Amino acid sequence: MFERDGYRVACPEEIETPALLVFEACLAHNIKTVIDLAGGPANLMAHVKTHKSTEVLRRQMAAGISRFKTATLTETEMVAAAEGPQALLAYPLVSRVKIDRFISLQKKYPRTRFQLITAHAENAAVLSAAAEKNGVRLEVMVDLDVGQHRTGIGLEDAGALYQYIAALPGLVPAGIHAYDGHLSDPDPAIREADALACLEQVQTLARQMEARGLLVPFKVMGGSFTFPTYARAEGVLASPGTWVYWDQNNLTRLPEMPFRPAALVLAQVIDVMPERGQVTLDLGSKAISADMGRILGAPRARLLLQNEEHAVIATEGHDLKLGDHVLAVPGHVCTTVFRYPGSWFIDASGNVAGWNEHAARDRGPLPD
Ligand SMILES: Cc1ncc(COP(=O)(O)O)c(C=O)c1O
């Protein structure tokens, strides 16, 4: 039995390293925790970009979460293929080929309510023409830029865009989407005040539209840093994603949040240089996010060099021998998961409980 900080792997020697392991008890804890912090599953639109997995999606749905956010067409297809009731593709679709694929998914999976975003009248007109041509109605949210300045339209112009969408044939205005990735103050009280200011922008736009007789069916906001504020606001859905697996960056930046790292990389010592006080692990940049993260049980260990398949570590006195296993909490779990076609579920006894395919890891269509 290999055990570090409460994470148990019964037979690590039977797993080819590097491998991504998903600890089922931590995953279940995180699902329960996000629902508790949100005040119920109905206040969430969970982002699937972190896990990209049908099985994890099913566990979220079994816990009552029914709305999902996606960043790619393949993630959207994964939600629909699993009969997720609602899928918002919160990523601009500005090419014909992608718009056509979105429409064909909407036609193929009638059980799912599909939605997308836009921030430009020009794009809305293209979506409208495509909807008309294909005989469908597209539900479109206005992507409101609340300060991150990555995508979206500012509050001063957003109302005109919303009205324009409402007037276009084939389009249905579905509400407001606002992502606040710029809010990362370590002080939870300051972060909450910042989030409330973003919320006020969304509510202002919603009030303006409702005053003009337009419906604002959904308001979708935020990520793991701010979701408790939004989830508890009246009529707002919060859209965090990283909470599902958590990671070292979030442990460091959000110490008050009670999530547990659930997806860890199992690696091995593949070379030792005791005279230099260093070992080499199979934890290269193709195995884990470039910042590597933290090795459990070796808090002083320092990354000296990371190549594609190698990580050279200063052991700083930790006893690591050739062939030893290590478990690493990724710095950024989202950019670790997609490096693997799947991960191993590990049960509470440390046994492998099944293969967790990362079905939406790639960008092409899912196999039938
Ligand atoms: C548009 C959008 N919504 C939601 C999220 C989820 O945020 P987090 O990763 O902090 O949970 C992200 C993260 O990148 C995002 O880009």
The ligand as an ORCA input file, in Angstrom:
! r2SCAN-3c Opt
* xyz 0 1
  C     -16.046     31.370    -19.359
  C     -15.621     30.612    -18.143
  N     -16.546     30.259    -17.242
  C     -16.231     29.568    -16.123
  C     -14.926     29.193    -15.854
  C     -14.647     28.388    -14.617
  O     -13.740     29.000    -13.766
  P     -12.873     28.154    -12.735
  O     -11.848     27.442    -13.526
  O     -12.269     29.184    -11.821
  O     -13.770     27.245    -12.009
  C     -13.922     29.553    -16.768
  C     -12.524     29.183    -16.524
  O     -11.635     29.342    -17.291
  C     -14.278     30.265    -17.953
  O     -13.361     30.640    -18.861
*
